[in-house]
Structure formats: C-alpha cells, structure tokens
Amino acid sequence: MSDTSPDGRGVPLTSLLPGERAKIIALEHGKGRQHHFRTMGLMEGKIVKVIAAQPARGPFVIDVEGTQIAIGRGMARHILIQKI
C-alpha cells in the first residue's frame, strides 16, 4: 500500500489500520459535506489516528487532537490522507 495515490492526491482514510496515523490532505465531496467534516474538527493538515475499524460496514473510530470521533465508512472514504 502506498502512502499516497499515484497522482499524489492521497489515499482514503479507510486504508488505515487501527494504530496508524496520518495527515489529512484533502476533503472530497460537496461544500455541505466539507462543512460537516470541519465542524467535527476534520480539516486539511490535522493528524488523525485510527482507534478502531469495525469489520464490514461498521464505523471508523478516529482520534483528532485528543477527541475520539466515530464516522461511517462512506464518510471516511472522502477523507484523503497521507500516512506518517
């Protein structure tokens, strides 16, 4: 698995395993979804750590600056990251 996609845009947050950390490099989707991400503290440049990734369709639990957030896999696919 690469740290970023071939075009340098990053890989989805869903590619991380529990315990791995990454920097958010882009938020995809419309302005409404981007606003929703930002209200949760998810924005470009923030460091996230995956706490838990539930199997199949379960949520991702991530830590952002000491706050744990549970997000669905659909949302997590629209958060592009670079592993650190």
TIRO-2110 file (N, C-alpha, C; in Angstrom, 1 decimal):
// TIRO-2110
0.8, -1.2, 0.0, N, 1, A
0.0, 0.0, 0.0, CA, 1, A
0.9, 1.2, 0.0, C, 1, A
0.6, 2.2, -0.8, N, 2, A
1.3, 3.4, -0.9, CA, 2, A
0.8, 4.5, 0.1, C, 2, A
1.7, 5.4, 0.4, N, 3, A
1.3, 6.5, 1.3, CA, 3, A
0.3, 7.5, 0.6, C, 3, A
0.5, 7.6, -0.7, N, 4, A
-0.4, 8.5, -1.5, CA, 4, A
-0.8, 7.7, -2.8, C, 4, A
-1.8, 8.3, -3.4, N, 5, A
-2.2, 7.7, -4.7, CA, 5, A
-1.1, 8.1, -5.8, C, 5, A
-1.2, 7.4, -7.0, N, 6, A
-0.2, 7.7, -8.0, CA, 6, A
-0.2, 9.2, -8.4, C, 6, A
-1.4, 9.8, -8.3, N, 7, A
-1.5, 11.3, -8.7, CA, 7, A
-1.1, 12.2, -7.6, C, 7, A
-0.7, 11.7, -6.4, N, 8, A
-0.3, 12.5, -5.3, CA, 8, A
-1.4, 13.0, -4.5, C, 8, A
-2.7, 12.6, -4.7, N, 9, A
-3.8, 13.2, -4.0, CA, 9, A
-4.1, 12.6, -2.7, C, 9, A
-3.4, 11.5, -2.3, N, 10, A
-3.6, 10.8, -1.1, CA, 10, A
-4.5, 9.6, -1.3, C, 10, A
-4.6, 8.9, -0.2, N, 11, A
-5.4, 7.7, -0.2, CA, 11, A
-6.6, 7.9, 0.9, C, 11, A
-7.7, 7.1, 0.7, N, 12, A
-8.8, 7.3, 1.7, CA, 12, A
-8.4, 6.9, 3.1, C, 12, A
-9.0, 7.5, 4.0, N, 13, A
-8.9, 7.2, 5.4, CA, 13, A
-9.1, 5.7, 5.7, C, 13, A
-10.0, 5.1, 4.9, N, 14, A
-10.4, 3.7, 5.1, CA, 14, A
-9.2, 2.8, 4.8, C, 14, A
-8.1, 3.3, 4.3, N, 15, A
-7.0, 2.4, 4.0, CA, 15, A
-6.1, 2.2, 5.2, C, 15, A
-6.3, 3.0, 6.3, N, 16, A
-5.5, 2.8, 7.5, CA, 16, A
-6.0, 1.7, 8.4, C, 16, A
-5.1, 1.1, 9.2, N, 17, A
-5.4, 0.1, 10.1, CA, 17, A
-5.4, 0.7, 11.5, C, 17, A
-6.1, 0.1, 12.5, N, 18, A
-6.0, 0.6, 13.9, CA, 18, A
-4.6, 0.8, 14.3, C, 18, A
-4.3, 2.0, 15.0, N, 19, A
-3.0, 2.3, 15.5, CA, 19, A
-2.2, 3.2, 14.5, C, 19, A
-2.6, 3.2, 13.2, N, 20, A
-1.8, 4.0, 12.2, CA, 20, A
-2.3, 5.5, 12.3, C, 20, A
-1.3, 6.3, 12.0, N, 21, A
-1.6, 7.8, 12.0, CA, 21, A
-1.4, 8.3, 10.6, C, 21, A
-2.0, 9.5, 10.3, N, 22, A
-1.9, 10.1, 9.0, CA, 22, A
-2.3, 11.6, 9.1, C, 22, A
-1.9, 12.3, 8.1, N, 23, A
-2.2, 13.7, 8.0, CA, 23, A
-3.3, 13.8, 6.9, C, 23, A
-4.4, 14.6, 7.2, N, 24, A
-5.4, 14.8, 6.3, CA, 24, A
-4.9, 15.8, 5.2, C, 24, A
-5.0, 15.4, 3.9, N, 25, A
-4.5, 16.3, 2.9, CA, 25, A
-5.6, 16.9, 2.0, C, 25, A
-6.8, 16.3, 2.1, N, 26, A
-7.9, 16.8, 1.3, CA, 26, A
-9.2, 16.2, 1.8, C, 26, A
-10.3, 17.0, 1.6, N, 27, A
-11.6, 16.5, 1.9, CA, 27, A
-12.4, 16.6, 0.6, C, 27, A
-12.9, 15.4, 0.2, N, 28, A
-13.7, 15.4, -1.1, CA, 28, A
-15.1, 15.6, -0.8, C, 28, A
-15.9, 15.7, -1.8, N, 29, A
-17.3, 15.8, -1.8, CA, 29, A
-17.8, 17.3, -1.8, C, 29, A
-19.0, 17.5, -1.7, N, 30, A
-19.6, 18.9, -1.8, CA, 30, A
-19.2, 19.8, -0.6, C, 30, A
-19.6, 21.1, -0.8, N, 31, A
-19.3, 22.0, 0.3, CA, 31, A
-20.1, 21.7, 1.6, C, 31, A
-21.3, 21.2, 1.5, N, 32, A
-22.0, 20.8, 2.7, CA, 32, A
-21.3, 19.7, 3.5, C, 32, A
-20.8, 18.7, 2.8, N, 33, A
-20.1, 17.6, 3.5, CA, 33, A
-18.8, 18.2, 4.0, C, 33, A
-18.1, 19.0, 3.3, N, 34, A
-16.8, 19.6, 3.8, CA, 34, A
-17.1, 20.4, 5.0, C, 34, A
-18.2, 21.2, 5.1, N, 35, A
-18.5, 21.9, 6.3, CA, 35, A
-18.8, 21.0, 7.4, C, 35, A
-19.5, 19.9, 7.2, N, 36, A
-19.7, 18.9, 8.2, CA, 36, A
-18.4, 18.3, 8.8, C, 36, A
-17.5, 18.0, 7.9, N, 37, A
-16.2, 17.5, 8.3, CA, 37, A
-15.5, 18.5, 9.3, C, 37, A
-15.5, 19.8, 8.8, N, 38, A
-14.8, 20.8, 9.5, CA, 38, A
-15.5, 21.1, 10.9, C, 38, A
-16.8, 21.0, 11.0, N, 39, A
-17.4, 21.2, 12.3, CA, 39, A
-17.0, 20.0, 13.3, C, 39, A
-16.6, 18.9, 12.8, N, 40, A
-16.1, 17.8, 13.6, CA, 40, A
-14.6, 17.9, 13.9, C, 40, A
-14.0, 18.9, 13.4, N, 41, A
-12.6, 19.1, 13.6, CA, 41, A
-11.7, 18.4, 12.6, C, 41, A
-12.3, 17.9, 11.5, N, 42, A
-11.5, 17.3, 10.5, CA, 42, A
-11.3, 18.3, 9.3, C, 42, A
-10.0, 18.6, 9.2, N, 43, A
-9.6, 19.5, 8.1, CA, 43, A
-8.2, 19.3, 7.7, C, 43, A
-7.8, 19.8, 6.5, N, 44, A
-6.5, 19.6, 6.0, CA, 44, A
-5.4, 20.0, 7.0, C, 44, A
-4.4, 19.2, 7.1, N, 45, A
-3.3, 19.4, 8.0, CA, 45, A
-3.4, 18.8, 9.3, C, 45, A
-4.6, 18.4, 9.7, N, 46, A
-4.8, 17.7, 11.0, CA, 46, A
-4.3, 16.3, 11.0, C, 46, A
-3.7, 15.8, 12.1, N, 47, A
-3.2, 14.5, 12.3, CA, 47, A
-4.3, 13.6, 12.9, C, 47, A
-4.6, 12.5, 12.3, N, 48, A
-5.6, 11.6, 12.8, CA, 48, A
-4.9, 10.2, 13.1, C, 48, A
-5.5, 9.5, 14.1, N, 49, A
-5.1, 8.2, 14.4, CA, 49, A
-6.3, 7.3, 14.4, C, 49, A
-6.2, 6.2, 13.8, N, 50, A
-7.3, 5.2, 13.8, CA, 50, A
-7.3, 4.4, 15.1, C, 50, A
-8.4, 4.5, 15.9, N, 51, A
-8.5, 3.8, 17.1, CA, 51, A
-9.1, 2.5, 16.9, C, 51, A
-10.1, 2.4, 16.1, N, 52, A
-10.8, 1.1, 15.8, CA, 52, A
-11.4, 1.2, 14.4, C, 52, A
-11.4, 0.1, 13.7, N, 53, A
-12.1, 0.0, 12.4, CA, 53, A
-12.9, -1.3, 12.5, C, 53, A
-14.2, -1.1, 12.6, N, 54, A
-15.2, -2.2, 12.8, CA, 54, A
-15.2, -2.9, 11.4, C, 54, A
-15.4, -4.3, 11.5, N, 55, A
-15.4, -5.0, 10.3, CA, 55, A
-16.7, -4.7, 9.4, C, 55, A
-16.5, -5.1, 8.2, N, 56, A
-17.6, -4.9, 7.2, CA, 56, A
-18.0, -3.5, 7.1, C, 56, A
-19.2, -3.2, 7.4, N, 57, A
-19.8, -1.8, 7.2, CA, 57, A
-19.8, -1.0, 8.4, C, 57, A
-19.1, -1.4, 9.5, N, 58, A
-19.1, -0.7, 10.7, CA, 58, A
-18.3, 0.6, 10.6, C, 58, A
-18.4, 1.4, 11.7, N, 59, A
-17.7, 2.8, 11.6, CA, 59, A
-16.3, 2.7, 11.9, C, 59, A
-15.6, 3.8, 11.6, N, 60, A
-14.2, 4.1, 11.9, CA, 60, A
-14.2, 4.9, 13.2, C, 60, A
-13.4, 4.6, 14.2, N, 61, A
-13.2, 5.5, 15.3, CA, 61, A
-11.8, 6.1, 15.2, C, 61, A
-11.8, 7.4, 15.1, N, 62, A
-10.5, 8.1, 15.0, CA, 62, A
-10.3, 9.1, 16.1, C, 62, A
-9.0, 9.4, 16.3, N, 63, A
-8.7, 10.4, 17.3, CA, 63, A
-8.1, 11.6, 16.6, C, 63, A
-8.7, 12.8, 16.9, N, 64, A
-8.2, 14.0, 16.3, CA, 64, A
-7.9, 15.0, 17.5, C, 64, A
-6.7, 15.3, 17.7, N, 65, A
-6.3, 16.2, 18.8, CA, 65, A
-6.9, 15.8, 20.1, C, 65, A
-6.9, 14.5, 20.5, N, 66, A
-7.4, 14.1, 21.7, CA, 66, A
-8.9, 13.8, 21.8, C, 66, A
-9.6, 14.1, 20.7, N, 67, A
-11.1, 13.8, 20.7, CA, 67, A
-11.4, 12.6, 19.8, C, 67, A
-12.1, 11.6, 20.3, N, 68, A
-12.5, 10.5, 19.5, CA, 68, A
-13.8, 10.7, 18.8, C, 68, A
-13.8, 10.4, 17.5, N, 69, A
-14.9, 10.6, 16.6, CA, 69, A
-15.2, 9.3, 15.9, C, 69, A
-16.5, 8.9, 15.8, N, 70, A
-16.9, 7.8, 15.1, CA, 70, A
-17.5, 8.3, 13.8, C, 70, A
-17.0, 7.8, 12.6, N, 71, A
-17.6, 8.2, 11.3, CA, 71, A
-17.8, 6.9, 10.5, C, 71, A
-18.8, 7.0, 9.7, N, 72, A
-19.1, 5.9, 8.8, CA, 72, A
-18.0, 5.7, 7.7, C, 72, A
-18.0, 4.5, 7.2, N, 73, A
-17.0, 4.2, 6.1, CA, 73, A
-17.2, 5.1, 4.9, C, 73, A
-18.5, 5.4, 4.6, N, 74, A
-18.8, 6.2, 3.4, CA, 74, A
-18.1, 7.6, 3.6, C, 74, A
-18.3, 8.2, 4.7, N, 75, A
-17.6, 9.5, 5.0, CA, 75, A
-16.1, 9.3, 5.0, C, 75, A
-15.6, 8.3, 5.6, N, 76, A
-14.2, 8.1, 5.7, CA, 76, A
-13.5, 8.0, 4.3, C, 76, A
-14.2, 7.4, 3.4, N, 77, A
-13.7, 7.3, 2.0, CA, 77, A
-13.5, 8.7, 1.4, C, 77, A
-14.1, 9.7, 1.8, N, 78, A
-14.0, 11.1, 1.3, CA, 78, A
-12.9, 11.9, 2.0, C, 78, A
-12.2, 11.3, 2.9, N, 79, A
-11.1, 12.0, 3.6, CA, 79, A
-9.8, 11.4, 3.1, C, 79, A
-9.1, 12.2, 2.4, N, 80, A
-7.8, 11.7, 1.8, CA, 80, A
-6.7, 12.1, 2.7, C, 80, A
-5.8, 11.1, 2.9, N, 81, A
-4.8, 11.2, 3.9, CA, 81, A
-3.4, 10.8, 3.3, C, 81, A
-2.4, 11.2, 4.0, N, 82, A
-1.0, 10.7, 3.8, CA, 82, A
-0.5, 10.1, 5.0, C, 82, A
-0.1, 8.8, 5.0, N, 83, A
0.4, 8.2, 6.2, CA, 83, A
1.7, 8.8, 6.7, C, 83, A
1.8, 8.8, 8.0, N, 84, A
3.0, 9.4, 8.6, CA, 84, A
3.6, 8.4, 9.6, C, 84, A
END
